[in-house]
């Protein structure tokens, strides 16, 4: 079995990024955490969803490296990994930015 090409790996990474961002609550969590770290209780109150729902979203986001957890006393505060966010931004820009036109015809035509 051959290894995936760079383009396939990029496509897989982009699919994971969009999957994380495909849920409204996760987008809102990113917006909130860009301002400052927050605990599950504070996020749940701001988003008006249960703490369990916030925890599930944070687990998905943590598994994909976009948020990091930091224990502070009895609470865990979450923050955005700004380097990962910048990398995601770059990947999405590559895909959705201006097209690189190629004057060659389709090989299959």
Steps between C-alpha positions, in 0.01 A plus 500: 500500500653833397519808719256783426628783284556845645181620331303214658652573842413869458145405403470282809627779723259749343212257549588471871516879534162545339352218708607677819362830369176347372324535837372844601590452867863422414529813289363701792741329739789606278372858497471505880834333565681737263417776751621315810517151658176373652376202699217268398254669738563844351477370144174317577349816648607716205384248240186404691567129458574230755842448653496148356446635149784750545728222626423287194575788264823577685607135476461508121687829484775377735539178298556717191749726677307827479449536876726428793402429860667646808407396854452797735406388847175305477421615147642430157528806280512465124681723256550515127828374361578813299771330296261224395229758425744688276595175325133419444445850363783449254366164385150638446641804316693268267179320411261795484740769378535611138527216253831423338401482134663256266460556127542130419202298387358204689704187432191282474330712230 
